[in-house]
Amino acid sequence: MIQKEGLAMGAPISGLIAEFFLQHLENTHLAHLTEKHKITGYFQYVGDIPLIHDPDLTNIQDITDDFNSLHPKLKFTNEQETNNKLNYLDIIIHRTPTGWKTSI
């Protein structure tokens, strides 16, 4: 999972402006990054972006580095699954041989 950090929130409109800016970045760069790193799933909610990729084809640190090169004021970090589990918001996502299961 990739996480966005460093978005300054101040005035009530700043969240909306930040979202417009991030949507612009996604629209202009996501197709290239998805193809380059063979990302098969990209899901964004507020400041969290769970990604599905094949670790045999690309390295999560390379993906994070490319995301961090998009803009000098944005910092993306990554969190990898442990024991086929990943915490996303208040949900635990379990990767199984046949799909995905979730729990709270």
Stockholm file with secondary structure:
# STOCKHOLM 1.0

chainA/1-104         MIQKEGLAMGAPISGLIAEFFLQHLENTHLAHLTEKHKITGYFQYVGDIPLIHDPDLTNIQDITDDFNSLHPKLKFTNEQETNNKLNYLDIIIHRTPTGWKTSI
#=GR chainA/1-104 SS CEEEECCCCCSTTHHHHHHHHHHHHHHHHHHHHHHHHTEEEECCBTTEECEEECTTTCCHHHHHHHHHTSCTTCEEEECCCBTTEEEETTEEEEEETTEEEEEC
#=GC SS_cons         CEEEECCCCCSTTHHHHHHHHHHHHHHHHHHHHHHHHTEEEECCBTTEECEEECTTTCCHHHHHHHHHTSCTTCEEEECCCBTTEEEETTEEEEEETTEEEEEC
//
